[in-house]
Amino acid sequence: MKSIEILSNIQNRWHKVYWFSRMLINNDKYIAIGKEPGLLSTIASSLRIVAGEHQKKNTLKIQKQTLRNIIEERYKKTSSRNNRVQRLLQELEEEIETLQDMEVFILTCENVMIPLHQAISNIPSDDKEFTLNIAKSFLDIQGEKGLATVISLWDDLGVKGCLTAERTEIVRAFATLRILLNKDYIVKEEEKDIILTAFTQEFERRAAQKRKKRAGGSLEDVTDFILEYYGIKRATAPAHFQADIEVDNWVKTKDGWLIGISCKRTIRERWKQVASAESTVLSKFKIKYIFHIVTYDEDLSDDKLSLLGGLRHVFYLPDDSRRLKYASEHVGLKNYVRPISQLVDDLKKQ
């Protein structure tokens, strides 16, 4: 590609679709009007009316003033946001230099930001709706023998369900935008590519943020579900207790002591720091055991098992786990590992 062609491509006005979309959703530097579809719709409709009613020589000025008036009116009662409002208006003033730029801005509001907002809203905020009924079915049929399956599937089912929802939304919104560009806008094929990829890039960025928020709670949710399913009451965490290994749930034993339950894919946390503390710390807070449910146990070394096991940490591993079989037959480790299917029975005995 010649340098002139490269420069022409970089300067193509439709590249502003992406940058406008980033500006409109940025709530740190600006005010995130992109999260208000009603406001975006009002802005786009008003700007289109101005474009159809006024002579070309004044149209851009009137459109810019209309844009300013609408946004200032919307946020006039929130003085704390005024600096960000004015920064957004100033930078939009600089970016929208021509009527063609304004057309790009209107398209961004109407056909990128509003559909994006709807698509992202349709993606579940947590995985539970994809997993609860399936998990319950396993326990209904298999009982406690289904625990290992439920725990190992919980993550996979939730992730797959949410990603499927993401795919459904991006395909629908992408197809709608492509049809609109073919029907209502005179743009070249490479310009369509610029617009469509801007939409896709921003969708993925925002979907990834939602994905990240979901990820932390998934395995914590499964312990909540199991305890609730078997009618095991949860207790509050002991006051002022701090541990380097996160505990998801607490259960009070018959003698008034506590068992902490942690469900993790792996034990990669600061286990050496935990091991450096004496088991008397647990006794101080009336903690009898810490039960660890581990779904991927290949990195669960002998050192981890022996050091933490000696501090009243017990590891529940998948029933068919190679590490479980090995540790169960090892004279120095067998007291620290149990099959996941034994978890509920152990809790009820306590």
DOZA-701402 format. One line per 3 residues: number of its first residue (from 1); their letters; for each residue x, y, z of C-alpha. Coordinates in Angstrom, 3 decimals. Each point is the difference from the previous one (the first is absolute). Example, Ala and Ser with C-alpha at 12.3 -4.5 7.8 and 13.67 -1.06 7.14 Angstrom:
# residues 2
1	AS	12.300:-4.500:7.800  1.370:3.440:-0.660
***
This chain:
# residues 350
1	MKS	0.000:0.000:0.000  1.353:3.417:-0.983  0.662:2.609:2.687
4	IEI	-2.738:2.252:-1.432  -2.515:-2.841:0.299  1.095:-0.729:3.570
7	LSN	-0.386:3.672:0.962  -3.402:0.140:-1.674  -1.136:-3.055:1.927
10	IQN	1.199:1.421:3.322  -1.781:3.286:-0.665  -3.263:-1.663:-1.016
13	RWH	-2.770:1.698:1.961  -1.674:-3.293:0.892  2.880:-0.839:2.314
16	KVY	-1.619:2.528:2.330  -2.786:-2.495:0.671  2.311:-1.845:2.359
19	WFS	1.409:3.107:1.664  -3.442:1.538:0.467  -1.222:-3.241:1.571
22	RML	2.936:0.026:2.426  -0.635:3.631:0.921  -3.692:-0.565:0.596
25	INN	0.566:-2.892:2.408  2.954:1.461:1.918  -1.203:0.971:3.465
28	DKY	3.417:0.899:1.376  1.065:2.718:-2.391  -3.454:0.982:-1.265
31	IAI	-3.612:-0.644:0.897  -1.199:-3.392:-1.234  -3.020:1.009:-2.059
34	GKE	0.479:-3.237:-1.932  -1.646:-1.822:2.911  -3.216:1.967:-0.512
37	PGL	-1.735:-1.268:-3.147  -2.905:2.413:0.442  2.347:2.972:0.038
40	LST	1.919:-1.322:-3.016  -3.247:-0.439:-1.903  -1.054:3.568:0.797
43	IAS	3.375:1.332:-1.114  0.044:-1.939:-3.277  -3.609:0.847:-0.878
46	SLR	0.493:3.686:0.766  3.162:0.202:-2.083  -1.767:-1.667:-2.930
49	IVA	-2.907:2.460:0.222  2.423:2.923:-0.097  1.739:-1.509:-3.028
52	GEH	-3.296:-0.202:-1.857  -1.338:3.425:0.912  2.845:2.477:-0.438
55	QKK	2.253:1.295:-2.722  3.341:-1.723:-0.303  2.105:3.025:0.938
58	NTL	-1.463:0.161:3.506  -0.938:-3.619:0.543  3.184:-1.120:1.737
61	KIQ	0.021:2.944:2.420  -3.644:-0.561:0.905  0.572:-3.730:0.424
64	KQT	2.951:0.599:2.318  -1.985:2.475:2.065  -2.921:-2.428:0.155
67	LRN	2.349:-2.740:1.200  1.404:2.314:2.664  -3.445:1.122:1.160
70	IIE	-1.336:-3.554:0.342  2.984:-1.259:1.990  0.224:3.057:2.248
73	ERY	-3.730:-0.181:0.692  0.284:-3.675:0.904  2.774:0.594:2.545
76	KKT	-0.818:3.495:1.250  -0.961:-1.320:3.452  3.228:-1.953:0.473
79	SSR	2.561:2.724:0.536  2.612:-2.519:1.157  0.129:-1.347:-3.557
82	NNR	0.241:3.367:-1.700  3.729:-0.213:-0.752  -0.428:-3.353:-1.732
85	VQR	-3.059:1.249:-1.897  1.898:3.007:-1.308  3.022:-2.121:-0.884
88	LLQ	-2.209:-2.306:-2.058  -1.672:2.917:-1.763  3.337:1.670:-0.713
91	ELE	1.544:-3.116:-1.500  -3.103:-0.776:-2.055  0.195:3.574:-1.290
94	EEI	3.562:-0.676:-1.132  -0.706:-3.432:-1.491  -3.138:0.988:-1.923
97	ETL	1.485:2.306:-2.609  -2.321:-0.597:-2.949  -3.541:-1.068:-0.810
100	QDM	1.451:-3.367:-0.935  1.518:-0.317:3.476  -3.416:0.800:1.465
103	EVF	-1.514:-2.752:-2.132  2.555:-2.419:1.461  -0.864:1.179:3.509
106	ILT	-3.735:-0.488:-0.582  0.571:-3.503:-1.364  2.159:-0.800:3.014
109	CEN	-2.758:1.065:2.398  -2.862:-1.672:-1.847  1.463:-3.115:-1.507
112	VMI	3.010:-0.830:2.150  -0.472:1.241:3.562  -3.723:-0.707:0.438
115	PLH	0.163:-3.552:-1.442  3.204:-0.603:1.991  -1.694:1.037:3.223
118	QAI	-2.909:-2.341:-0.682  2.243:-2.892:-1.020  2.209:0.287:3.087
121	SNI	-3.084:0.293:2.229  -1.297:-3.283:-1.410  3.138:-1.875:1.064
124	PSD	-0.458:-1.572:3.464  1.851:1.624:2.871  0.646:-3.356:1.649
127	DKE	0.218:-3.641:-1.028  -2.596:-1.379:2.377  -2.975:0.039:-2.323
130	FTL	1.823:-2.444:-2.270  1.134:-2.314:2.771  -2.566:-0.206:2.803
133	NIA	-2.562:-2.276:-1.636  2.604:-2.281:-1.562  1.906:-0.273:3.283
136	KSF	-3.205:-0.739:1.912  -0.850:-2.753:-2.485  3.343:-1.715:0.598
139	LDI	-0.488:0.033:3.767  -3.648:-1.059:-0.306  1.015:-3.097:-1.960
142	QGE	3.486:-0.843:1.257  -0.096:1.360:3.531  3.326:0.748:1.648
145	KGL	1.801:-2.069:-2.623  -0.874:2.788:-2.428  1.818:2.670:2.018
148	ATV	3.275:-0.297:-1.882  -1.813:0.225:-3.332  -2.009:3.025:1.102
151	ISL	3.071:1.857:1.227  2.096:-0.774:-3.075  -2.842:0.821:-2.398
154	WDD	-1.125:3.167:1.791  2.755:2.148:-1.468  -0.177:-1.523:-3.467
157	LGV	-3.776:0.214:-0.308  -0.135:3.582:1.210  2.816:1.188:-2.229
160	KGC	-1.389:-1.798:-3.044  -3.497:1.320:0.643  1.134:3.603:0.341
163	LTA	2.309:-0.199:-3.004  -2.854:-1.440:-2.036  -2.141:2.961:1.067
166	ERT	2.809:2.350:-1.038  0.226:-1.664:-3.402  -3.751:0.290:-0.495
169	EIV	0.057:3.712:0.780  3.032:0.891:-2.121  -1.305:-1.943:-3.008
172	RAF	-3.417:1.661:0.235  1.346:3.520:0.481  2.739:-0.431:-2.613
175	ATL	-2.481:-1.250:-2.604  -2.388:2.879:0.713  2.759:2.587:-0.380
178	RIL	1.242:-1.577:-3.230  -3.504:0.027:-1.507  -0.454:3.631:1.025
181	LNK	3.303:1.023:-1.584  -0.970:-1.714:-3.243  -3.436:1.594:-0.032
184	DYI	0.207:3.489:1.490  3.590:1.171:-0.435  2.142:0.583:-3.066
187	VKE	3.297:-1.451:1.173  2.700:-1.983:-1.735  0.732:-3.592:0.940
190	EEK	3.196:0.917:1.850  -1.921:2.682:1.909  -2.582:-2.584:1.036
193	DII	2.879:-2.085:1.299  1.226:2.944:2.070  -3.442:0.526:1.553
196	LTA	-0.734:-3.681:0.613  3.386:-0.688:1.567  -0.373:3.073:2.223
199	FTQ	-3.313:-1.405:1.212  1.483:-3.459:0.557  3.067:1.347:1.796
202	EFE	-2.067:2.049:2.424  -2.438:-2.876:0.551  2.840:-2.356:0.904
205	RRA	1.589:2.558:2.331  -3.230:0.483:1.935  -0.939:-3.686:-0.063
208	AQK	3.446:-0.817:1.411  -0.602:2.397:2.896  -3.243:-1.785:0.791
211	RKK	1.745:-3.364:-0.382  2.612:1.048:2.541  -2.658:0.999:2.526
214	RAG	-1.702:-3.378:-0.392  3.145:-2.081:0.381  0.711:0.635:3.665
217	GSL	-3.290:-1.246:1.364  -0.515:-3.197:-1.958  1.563:-2.613:2.281
220	EDV	-1.080:1.913:3.089  -3.563:-0.364:-1.284  0.295:-3.784:-0.210
223	TDF	0.769:-0.324:3.716  -3.019:2.195:0.761  -2.126:-2.259:-2.184
226	ILE	1.235:-3.245:1.595  -0.520:1.224:3.553  -3.477:1.252:-0.826
229	YYG	-0.948:-3.187:-1.874  0.899:-2.188:2.982  -1.473:2.362:2.575
232	IKR	3.327:0.780:1.667  -0.167:3.392:1.672  2.742:2.504:-0.700
235	ATA	1.658:1.847:2.853  1.609:3.418:0.098  3.753:0.320:-0.244
238	PAH	1.847:0.355:3.309  0.598:3.637:0.863  3.488:1.335:-0.747
241	FQA	1.153:-3.278:-1.556  2.294:0.586:-2.953  1.349:-2.780:-2.176
244	DIE	2.296:-0.027:-3.003  -2.200:-2.680:-1.553  -3.480:1.294:-0.762
247	VDN	-2.926:-1.736:1.699  -3.331:0.067:-1.861  -2.359:-1.361:2.656
250	WVK	-0.094:-0.910:3.672  -1.946:-2.769:1.722  -0.486:-0.261:3.764
253	TKD	0.595:-3.439:1.516  -2.061:-1.616:2.748  2.507:1.068:2.650
256	GWL	-0.115:3.651:-1.090  3.249:0.017:-1.967  0.309:0.929:-3.675
259	IGI	0.999:-1.656:-3.249  1.119:2.242:-2.836  -0.729:-1.117:-3.557
262	SCK	2.000:1.175:-2.990  -0.699:-1.112:-3.573  2.765:0.742:-2.486
265	RTI	1.297:-1.306:-3.277  3.508:-0.224:1.430  1.844:0.901:3.189
268	RER	2.294:2.692:-1.328  -0.466:2.496:2.771  2.556:0.835:2.638
271	WKQ	-0.005:-3.474:1.481  3.537:0.307:1.399  -1.033:3.057:1.987
274	VAS	-3.004:-1.921:1.272  2.228:-2.910:0.910  2.282:2.280:1.988
277	AES	-2.827:0.652:2.453  -0.616:-2.463:2.803  -3.266:-1.895:0.302
280	TVL	-0.528:1.844:3.287  -1.183:2.934:-2.141  -2.948:-2.108:-1.142
283	SKF	-0.705:-1.030:3.570  0.024:3.618:1.124  -2.961:0.656:-2.303
286	KIK	-1.640:-3.366:0.764  0.623:-1.284:-3.515  0.072:-3.785:-0.054
289	YIF	0.958:-0.532:-3.655  0.384:1.716:-3.333  -1.508:-2.164:-2.750
292	HIV	1.438:0.636:-3.467  -1.926:-1.201:-3.046  2.506:-0.108:-2.870
295	TYD	-1.144:-0.712:-3.560  3.407:-0.035:-1.733  2.396:-1.712:2.370
298	EDL	3.068:-0.893:-2.078  2.019:2.842:1.540  -0.988:-1.104:3.509
301	SDD	3.470:-1.085:1.037  0.985:-2.171:2.933  1.430:3.114:1.657
304	KLS	-3.325:1.837:-0.186  -1.932:-2.978:1.305  2.347:-0.759:2.875
307	LLG	0.586:3.584:1.147  -3.622:1.134:-0.182  -1.374:-3.372:1.058
310	GLR	1.986:0.240:3.203  -1.817:3.258:0.721  -3.464:-1.615:-0.164
313	HVF	-0.593:0.686:-3.694  -1.821:-2.842:-1.771  -0.068:-0.366:-3.787
316	YLP	-3.007:-1.364:-1.891  1.054:-1.177:-3.450  -1.948:-1.456:-2.954
319	DDS	-0.899:-3.619:0.706  1.895:-1.269:-3.047  3.034:2.208:0.608
322	RRL	3.466:-1.451:-0.432  1.259:2.205:2.833  -2.768:-1.213:2.307
325	KYA	0.905:-3.636:-0.651  3.687:0.699:0.560  -0.452:2.037:3.195
328	SEH	-2.596:-2.399:1.435  2.576:-2.783:-0.148  2.858:2.116:1.355
331	VGL	0.738:-0.447:3.695  0.856:3.687:0.445  -2.874:1.492:-2.016
334	KNY	-3.023:-2.262:0.307  -1.510:1.912:2.926  -0.106:3.233:-1.984
337	VRP	-1.953:-1.047:-3.116  -3.555:-1.198:-0.572  -2.249:-0.522:-3.046
340	ISQ	-2.375:2.854:-0.805  -2.952:-2.383:0.278  0.762:-0.263:3.729
343	LVD	-0.283:3.758:0.661  -3.669:0.215:0.979  0.176:-3.072:2.219
346	DLK	3.032:1.439:1.798  -1.763:3.326:0.556  -3.109:-1.695:1.374
349	KQ	2.067:-2.095:2.410  1.622:3.116:1.395
***
